[in-house]
Amino acid sequence: MDGFAVLGNEQRICQADGTFSDAFGTCQAVCADYPEDDPNANPITYDQTPHFLTSGITRTCMPGFVIVQPNEANCIENPAGSNTLDWDMMLGLCAPAGK
């Protein structure tokens, strides 16, 4: 389901002694991939995939370009509610260096 991912085990195995291995994971909300919307930027770096609550992203620029702040964002609870997550701010874009 879009907007959610399993945190923990995704399957259980019926073992020879008749018990199941481990418990199932839980279904958790996630942030969507951040749009790759800057042709002068390197691919966005994610500190965690899927992007669970508090995970972060970083944008860096190609040579000859500098970031117009901010270059980091975090996955937070959507302020509008609805049990969804979203990035806490828009990332800055890369501008030509020395301009």
Helices and strands as residue ranges (DSSP letters): E 4-7, E 26-31, E 45-46, E 51-52, E 56-58, E 65-67, E 72-77, E 85-87, E 94-96
